[in-house]
């Protein structure tokens, strides 16, 4: 992504606390849309990048995707 000629003019604010950033994501595991799952108790935010801290969500995703701590 850092090699791409990206340039943006959109600005919400000059305040760093309100700034918006683009973040690269390294996917460890992926699934086809047909294999998607949802558990009512999972916590997720669609429009922001954030660290997952909800213990139940972490446990469910770790198990579902076969990940180790």
Phi, psi and omega per residue, in radians:
X1 nan -0.610 3.141
X2 -1.192 -0.289 3.105
X3 -1.472 -0.212 -3.092
X4 -1.366 2.533 3.139
X5 -1.403 1.186 -3.086
X6 -1.518 2.396 3.081
X7 -2.635 2.247 -3.141
X8 -2.227 2.625 3.126
X9 -2.018 -0.093 -3.139
X10 -1.222 2.329 3.085
X11 -2.472 2.140 3.084
X12 -1.451 -0.687 -3.051
X13 -2.839 2.685 3.021
X14 -1.526 -0.113 3.121
X15 -1.358 2.133 -3.109
X16 -1.016 -0.564 3.141
X17 -1.199 -0.384 3.134
X18 -1.862 0.093 -3.091
X19 -1.199 2.765 3.079
X20 -2.034 2.469 -3.067
X21 -2.284 2.672 3.004
X22 -1.762 2.280 -3.104
X23 -2.101 2.382 3.048
X24 -1.309 2.612 3.117
X25 -2.165 2.279 3.040
X26 -1.845 1.820 -3.108
X27 -1.337 2.193 3.116
X28 -1.443 -0.749 3.095
X29 -2.417 2.564 3.057
X30 -2.335 2.910 3.099
X31 -2.432 2.701 3.001
X32 -1.206 2.660 -3.129
X33 -0.949 -0.647 -3.123
X34 -1.154 -0.327 -3.129
X35 -1.772 0.185 -3.126
X36 -1.120 2.710 3.088
X37 -2.418 2.783 3.057
X38 -2.587 2.373 3.066
X39 -2.062 2.292 -3.028
X40 -0.924 -0.548 -3.067
X41 -1.512 -0.036 3.124
X42 -1.196 2.553 3.093
X43 -1.964 2.243 3.138
X44 -2.651 2.653 3.085
X45 -2.158 1.989 -3.033
X46 -1.183 -0.646 -2.936
X47 -1.716 0.067 -3.113
X48 -2.358 2.691 2.994
X49 -1.597 2.258 -3.130
X50 -2.648 2.806 3.075
X51 -1.409 2.341 3.115
X52 -1.438 2.137 -3.111
X53 -2.114 -0.192 -3.128
X54 -1.245 1.977 -3.008
X55 -0.954 -0.773 -3.124
X56 -1.117 -0.685 3.112
X57 -1.142 -0.762 3.118
X58 -1.055 -0.812 -3.135
X59 -1.085 -0.766 -3.131
X60 -1.113 -0.816 -3.130
X61 -1.160 -0.706 3.120
X62 -1.051 -0.761 3.134
X63 -1.222 -0.855 -3.072
X64 -1.055 -0.624 -3.104
X65 -1.764 0.102 3.083
X66 1.101 0.717 -3.108
X67 -1.740 2.715 3.058
X68 -1.878 2.709 3.100
X69 -1.115 nan nan
